[in-house]
Amino acid sequence: DKAIIGWGGNLTGAIQVSVSYNQQINRRRTIGNNIAVIWASMPSGQVTIQRLLTTNAGGLFSAPGWNACNPGTVTIALGGGCDGGGGPSFQAVGAVVSQFSVSAEAESLTVMDNVVIEFLQLMGG
């Protein structure tokens, strides 16, 4: 439900984080025999964050990944507790933001809703 997102040296809080990662598998058989060929496409994934909270919006918007020509690495630390940490962590490599719907500042805290991040590889740790 909660997570800490590390992005280009910035730490942000995140609420309701969803990560999906898949790899397409193709199977081909030849007619008339039992030979089959199986190959996999390159994996890819998506991180969806319902609400992203930061006190450094300028640093976040200039971090790698907010510009499609400069992908970055996003660290996602999942967990309970009041600080949002303590659970497993993952690194999304080749990450680029594909959308976010709302940007608002209230009392020096920037809130972005419905942030979607596309990435190429997911690693643990």
C-alpha positions in Angstrom: 0.0 0.0 0.0 2.9 2.4 0.8 6.4 2.6 -0.7 9.5 4.8 -0.8 10.5 5.7 -4.4 14.2 6.6 -5.0 14.6 8.5 -8.3 17.7 10.3 -9.4 18.9 11.1 -5.9 15.4 12.1 -4.7 13.2 10.2 -2.3 9.5 10.3 -2.6 6.6 8.7 -0.8 4.1 6.7 -2.8 0.6 5.4 -2.0 -1.0 2.4 -3.8 1.8 1.1 -5.9 1.3 -1.6 -8.5 4.1 -3.2 -10.5 3.5 -5.5 -13.5 6.3 -7.2 -15.4 5.9 -9.7 -18.3 7.7 -11.4 -21.1 5.8 -12.7 -24.1 6.5 -16.4 -24.9 6.0 -17.6 -28.5 5.5 -21.2 -29.4 5.6 -22.6 -33.0 5.1 -26.2 -34.1 5.6 -27.6 -37.5 2.9 -29.6 -39.2 3.5 -33.4 -39.4 6.1 -33.8 -36.6 6.6 -33.3 -32.9 9.2 -30.5 -33.2 8.4 -27.2 -31.4 10.3 -24.0 -31.1 9.8 -21.7 -28.1 11.3 -18.2 -27.8 10.8 -15.3 -25.6 10.5 -11.6 -26.4 12.3 -8.9 -24.4 10.6 -8.3 -21.0 9.0 -5.0 -20.1 6.9 -3.7 -17.3 4.9 -0.9 -15.8 4.7 0.8 -12.4 1.5 2.6 -11.5 1.4 4.9 -8.5 -1.9 6.4 -7.4 -0.3 9.2 -5.5 3.4 10.4 -5.4 4.4 12.9 -2.7 7.6 14.9 -2.7 9.1 18.1 -1.3 11.5 18.5 -4.2 9.4 18.6 -7.4 12.0 20.5 -9.3 14.6 17.8 -8.6 12.1 15.0 -9.4 11.1 16.5 -12.8 14.7 16.9 -13.8 15.6 13.3 -12.8 16.3 10.7 -15.5 13.1 9.2 -16.8 10.9 12.3 -16.9 12.3 12.9 -20.4 11.9 10.0 -22.8 15.3 10.6 -24.3 16.9 10.1 -20.9 15.6 6.9 -19.2 16.5 6.3 -15.6 16.5 3.8 -12.8 13.7 3.9 -10.2 14.1 2.1 -6.8 10.9 0.9 -5.2 11.1 0.0 -1.5 7.8 -1.7 -0.5 6.7 -2.2 3.1 4.5 -1.5 6.0 5.4 0.7 9.0 5.0 4.4 9.2 8.1 5.1 7.1 6.9 2.9 4.2 10.1 0.8 4.2 11.1 -2.5 5.7 9.8 -4.8 2.8 11.4 -6.0 -0.4 12.9 -3.5 -2.8 13.2 -3.5 -6.6 14.9 -1.5 -9.3 13.2 -0.7 -12.5 15.8 -0.1 -15.1 15.2 1.9 -18.3 12.3 3.7 -16.7 10.4 6.5 -18.4 7.3 8.3 -17.2 4.5 7.8 -19.7 1.8 9.8 -17.9 0.7 11.6 -14.7 -2.5 13.4 -14.4 -2.4 16.0 -11.6 0.4 18.2 -10.2 -0.5 20.4 -7.2 1.5 22.0 -4.5 0.1 22.4 -1.0 2.3 23.6 1.9 5.6 22.8 0.1 4.5 19.3 -0.7 3.9 18.4 -4.4 1.3 15.8 -5.1 1.2 13.9 -8.4 -1.7 11.5 -9.1 -1.9 8.5 -11.4 1.8 8.3 -12.3 2.6 5.6 -14.9 6.2 4.5 -15.4 7.2 2.1 -18.2 10.5 0.2 -17.8 12.6 -2.5 -19.5 14.0 -4.6 -16.7 13.1 -5.3 -13.1 15.8 -6.4 -10.6 15.6 -7.3 -6.9 17.5 -5.4 -4.3 
